[in-house]
């Protein structure tokens, strides 16, 4: 299963981007969103930025991802 995740572009060289998603670094191409610029938040799927996102929408997704991570860690402690 593949997810699209929001990430902030922290480096940009042509259409090669390095983006940050909650501390995780993701390499992506910005070919599909040629107007994306340094500091923009983009939705990344399969190595490609597919749209530029509003920061509020990105924050909602980041919060959900953190909650899922916390749930996973709690579940492992209960099971283990």
Backbone torsions as a table, in degrees:
resi	resn	phi	psi	omega
1	UNK	NA	136.2	177.6
2	UNK	-113.4	138.8	175.3
3	UNK	-114.5	150.9	168.8
4	UNK	-95.7	132.1	-177.9
5	UNK	-124.5	145.6	176.5
6	UNK	-80.1	140.3	179.0
7	UNK	-150.4	145.4	-179.9
8	UNK	-90.2	130.2	178.5
9	UNK	-70.0	120.3	-179.6
10	UNK	-110.3	-16.8	173.1
11	UNK	-143.8	142.1	-179.8
12	UNK	-145.9	123.9	178.6
13	UNK	-134.9	101.9	-173.5
14	UNK	65.3	-123.1	176.4
15	UNK	-104.7	14.0	174.6
16	UNK	-95.1	120.9	-178.4
17	UNK	-121.7	148.5	166.8
18	UNK	-114.8	126.1	-175.7
19	UNK	-125.3	155.4	-178.8
20	UNK	-113.2	126.1	175.6
21	UNK	-125.0	98.2	179.8
22	UNK	52.5	44.1	177.9
23	UNK	89.4	-8.6	177.1
24	UNK	-93.3	133.8	179.8
25	UNK	-93.7	132.6	-177.3
26	UNK	-128.5	127.3	172.8
27	UNK	-84.3	135.0	-179.4
28	UNK	-150.0	156.1	173.0
29	UNK	-97.0	140.7	177.8
30	UNK	-105.0	17.7	-178.0
31	UNK	-52.9	-38.6	-177.0
32	UNK	-80.2	-14.8	176.8
33	UNK	-130.6	71.3	-173.3
34	UNK	-61.4	-17.1	179.1
35	UNK	-88.9	-1.8	178.8
36	UNK	-62.8	140.6	-178.7
37	UNK	-133.3	168.0	178.9
38	UNK	-53.0	130.4	179.7
39	UNK	94.9	-16.5	177.6
40	UNK	-68.3	152.5	172.1
41	UNK	-101.2	126.0	-178.9
42	UNK	-121.8	153.5	174.1
43	UNK	-91.1	122.6	-175.7
44	UNK	-110.1	130.9	177.1
45	UNK	-139.0	126.6	176.2
46	UNK	53.5	38.2	175.6
47	UNK	84.7	5.9	179.5
48	UNK	-125.4	136.0	169.3
49	UNK	-73.8	127.3	-175.0
50	UNK	-111.2	-14.9	174.9
51	UNK	-166.3	157.7	173.2
52	UNK	-91.8	135.4	-176.2
53	UNK	-109.7	154.1	169.7
54	UNK	-72.6	141.0	-176.8
55	UNK	-60.6	-37.6	179.5
56	UNK	-62.6	-41.3	177.7
57	UNK	-65.3	-41.1	178.7
58	UNK	-62.6	-42.5	-179.5
59	UNK	-61.7	-37.7	177.5
60	UNK	-61.0	-43.3	-179.6
61	UNK	-68.6	-42.9	178.5
62	UNK	-59.8	-40.9	179.0
63	UNK	-63.2	-43.6	178.3
64	UNK	-62.1	-42.4	178.3
65	UNK	-62.9	-39.6	177.6
66	UNK	-65.7	-40.0	178.4
67	UNK	-63.9	-40.9	177.2
68	UNK	-63.6	-39.6	178.4
69	UNK	-64.6	-44.1	178.6
70	UNK	-63.8	-40.1	177.9
71	UNK	-62.0	-43.4	179.9
72	UNK	-61.9	-42.7	179.5
73	UNK	-66.5	-39.3	178.9
74	UNK	-66.8	-42.4	-179.9
75	UNK	-61.1	-39.5	179.7
76	UNK	-66.8	-35.8	179.1
77	UNK	-68.6	-38.2	-179.8
78	UNK	-70.4	-40.7	-177.8
79	UNK	-74.6	-33.0	-170.8
80	UNK	-89.1	NA	NA
